[in-house]
Amino acid sequence: MNTSIPKALLRSLLLSYLLSGILILATALILYRLEWKEGQVSTAVYVVYTLACLAGGFACGRAVKERRFFWGLAAGLLYFLVLLLVSCVLNHDCPPELEGMLPVCACCVGGSIVGAIFS
């Protein structure tokens, strides 16, 4: 194992959030130009979360090289928990409604696990 596990998790989270920022900015520009409906925007945000966690899980799995499923799950869960914490701080509404959190958690954890497995 080349890299320590906390370092691998931190790097994967940084990669995921950097990619999320870039993809959400691109989505906002596309939204501005094409005037998407609300349903299309929420679908695009789920895709952004999934792709960002897929990349983060891939990076984490490649760095850790053992028990990739577990570390992919941990990376996706950490991504979601940080996202939830920031959402609670910014909206002063903690916890948000459950039916909105579950699909986001599934996208984050699922994308990260798949990325880690295929690394």
C-alpha positions as CSV (number, residue, x, y, z in Angstrom):
1,M,0.0,0.0,0.0
2,N,1.6,3.2,-1.2
3,T,-0.5,5.8,0.4
4,S,-2.1,5.9,3.9
5,I,-5.9,5.4,4.0
6,P,-6.8,8.8,5.5
7,K,-4.6,10.5,2.9
8,A,-6.4,8.5,0.1
9,L,-9.8,9.4,1.5
10,L,-8.9,13.1,1.8
11,R,-7.5,13.1,-1.8
12,S,-10.6,11.4,-3.1
13,L,-12.9,13.9,-1.3
14,L,-10.9,16.8,-2.7
15,L,-11.1,15.4,-6.2
16,S,-14.8,14.8,-5.8
17,Y,-15.6,18.3,-4.6
18,L,-13.4,19.9,-7.2
19,L,-15.1,17.9,-9.9
20,S,-18.5,18.7,-8.4
21,G,-17.8,22.4,-8.5
22,I,-16.7,22.3,-12.1
23,L,-19.6,20.2,-13.2
24,I,-22.2,22.3,-11.3
25,L,-20.8,25.5,-12.8
26,A,-21.1,23.9,-16.3
27,T,-24.6,22.8,-15.4
28,A,-25.5,26.3,-14.3
29,L,-24.2,27.8,-17.6
30,I,-26.2,25.2,-19.6
31,L,-29.3,26.0,-17.4
32,Y,-28.9,29.7,-18.1
33,R,-28.6,29.1,-21.9
34,L,-31.2,26.4,-22.4
35,E,-33.8,27.4,-19.7
36,W,-34.2,23.9,-18.3
37,K,-37.2,22.9,-16.2
38,E,-36.8,22.1,-12.5
39,G,-37.0,18.3,-13.1
40,Q,-34.2,18.5,-15.6
41,V,-32.0,20.5,-13.2
42,S,-32.4,18.1,-10.3
43,T,-31.6,15.1,-12.6
44,A,-28.5,17.0,-13.8
45,V,-27.5,17.6,-10.1
46,Y,-27.9,13.9,-9.4
47,V,-25.7,13.0,-12.4
48,V,-23.1,15.5,-11.2
49,Y,-23.0,14.0,-7.7
50,T,-22.7,10.5,-9.2
51,L,-19.9,11.4,-11.6
52,A,-18.0,13.3,-8.9
53,C,-18.2,10.4,-6.5
54,L,-17.4,7.9,-9.2
55,A,-14.1,9.8,-9.8
56,G,-13.4,10.1,-6.1
57,G,-14.1,6.4,-5.5
58,F,-11.9,5.5,-8.4
59,A,-9.0,7.6,-7.0
60,C,-9.5,6.1,-3.5
61,G,-9.7,2.5,-4.8
62,R,-6.6,3.0,-6.9
63,A,-4.7,4.5,-3.9
64,V,-5.8,1.9,-1.3
65,K,-5.8,-1.2,-3.5
66,E,-7.4,-3.5,-0.9
67,R,-10.9,-3.7,0.4
68,R,-11.9,-1.2,-2.3
69,F,-15.6,-1.8,-1.9
70,F,-15.4,-0.7,1.8
71,W,-13.2,2.3,1.1
72,G,-15.4,3.4,-1.8
73,L,-18.4,3.2,0.5
74,A,-16.5,5.3,3.1
75,A,-15.5,7.9,0.5
76,G,-19.1,8.2,-0.8
77,L,-20.5,8.4,2.7
78,L,-18.0,11.1,3.7
79,Y,-18.8,13.1,0.6
80,F,-22.5,12.9,1.5
81,L,-22.0,13.8,5.1
82,V,-19.9,16.9,4.3
83,L,-22.6,17.9,1.7
84,L,-25.3,17.4,4.4
85,L,-23.3,19.4,6.9
86,V,-22.7,22.3,4.5
87,S,-26.4,22.2,3.6
88,C,-27.5,22.3,7.2
89,V,-25.1,25.2,8.0
90,L,-26.2,27.3,4.9
91,N,-29.9,26.6,5.2
92,H,-30.3,26.6,9.0
93,D,-32.6,23.6,8.4
94,C,-31.1,20.5,9.8
95,P,-31.9,17.8,9.0
96,P,-33.5,18.4,5.6
97,E,-36.5,16.2,4.5
98,L,-35.7,12.5,4.2
99,E,-37.1,12.0,0.8
100,G,-34.6,14.5,-0.6
101,M,-31.6,13.1,1.2
102,L,-32.0,9.4,0.3
103,P,-31.5,9.7,-3.5
104,V,-28.5,12.0,-3.0
105,C,-27.0,9.6,-0.5
106,A,-27.6,6.7,-2.9
107,C,-26.0,8.6,-5.8
108,C,-22.9,9.5,-3.7
109,V,-22.4,6.1,-2.1
110,G,-23.3,4.1,-5.2
111,G,-21.1,6.1,-7.5
112,S,-18.1,6.0,-5.2
113,I,-18.4,2.2,-4.7
114,V,-18.6,1.6,-8.4
115,G,-15.6,3.8,-9.0
116,A,-13.6,2.1,-6.3
117,I,-14.5,-1.4,-7.6
118,F,-13.4,-0.6,-11.2
119,S,-10.2,1.1,-10.1
